[in-house]
């Protein structure tokens, strides 16, 4: 499985990158046909909160199924 990580906002440190890759690789236990995982980390200013943090993951399988959370 190929893991791509992108960030909008502050730079990502090496410990966080390793943690993300470790956690995403565990998804193969449940979905054996995952071909690619794309993780997006976004930090923005919002009116409701001083800082808003969002993490999104998109999984693509070899059968063409796309899961997004």
C-alpha positions as CSV (number, residue, x, y, z in Angstrom):
1,X,0.0,0.0,0.0
2,X,1.2,3.4,-0.9
3,X,0.7,6.2,1.7
4,X,0.7,9.8,0.6
5,X,0.6,12.6,3.3
6,X,-0.1,16.2,2.5
7,X,-0.5,19.2,4.8
8,X,-1.9,22.7,4.5
9,X,-0.7,24.9,7.3
10,X,2.3,24.2,9.6
11,X,4.9,21.7,8.6
12,X,4.6,18.1,9.8
13,X,7.3,16.7,12.0
14,X,8.9,13.2,11.4
15,X,7.3,11.6,14.5
16,X,3.8,12.6,13.3
17,X,4.6,11.2,9.8
18,X,5.7,7.9,11.3
19,X,2.6,7.7,13.5
20,X,0.3,8.3,10.5
21,X,2.0,5.6,8.4
22,X,1.9,3.2,11.3
23,X,-1.9,3.7,11.9
24,X,-2.8,3.7,8.2
25,X,-0.9,0.4,7.6
26,X,-3.1,-1.2,10.2
27,X,-6.1,-0.7,8.0
28,X,-4.9,-3.5,5.8
29,X,-6.0,-5.9,8.5
30,X,-9.6,-5.0,7.7
31,X,-9.4,-4.1,4.0
32,X,-6.9,-6.3,2.3
33,X,-7.2,-4.8,-1.2
34,X,-6.2,-1.2,-0.4
35,X,-3.9,0.1,-3.1
36,X,-3.4,3.7,-2.0
37,X,-4.1,5.9,1.0
38,X,-4.0,9.7,0.9
39,X,-4.0,11.6,4.2
40,X,-4.7,15.3,4.3
41,X,-4.0,17.4,7.4
42,X,-5.4,20.9,7.4
43,X,-5.1,23.7,9.9
44,X,-7.2,26.8,9.3
45,X,-8.6,29.8,11.3
46,X,-12.3,29.7,11.9
47,X,-14.7,32.1,13.5
48,X,-16.0,29.5,15.9
49,X,-12.6,28.5,17.2
50,X,-9.2,30.1,17.2
51,X,-7.7,27.2,15.2
52,X,-9.4,24.4,13.5
53,X,-7.7,21.1,12.7
54,X,-9.0,18.6,10.1
55,X,-7.7,15.2,9.1
56,X,-9.1,13.4,6.1
57,X,-8.2,10.1,4.6
58,X,-9.0,8.7,1.2
59,X,-8.5,5.0,0.5
60,X,-8.5,3.5,-3.0
61,X,-8.8,-0.2,-3.5
62,X,-7.6,-2.4,-6.3
63,X,-11.3,-3.0,-7.3
64,X,-11.9,0.7,-7.8
65,X,-13.8,1.4,-4.5
66,X,-13.0,4.7,-2.9
67,X,-13.6,5.3,0.8
68,X,-13.3,8.8,2.3
69,X,-13.4,9.8,6.0
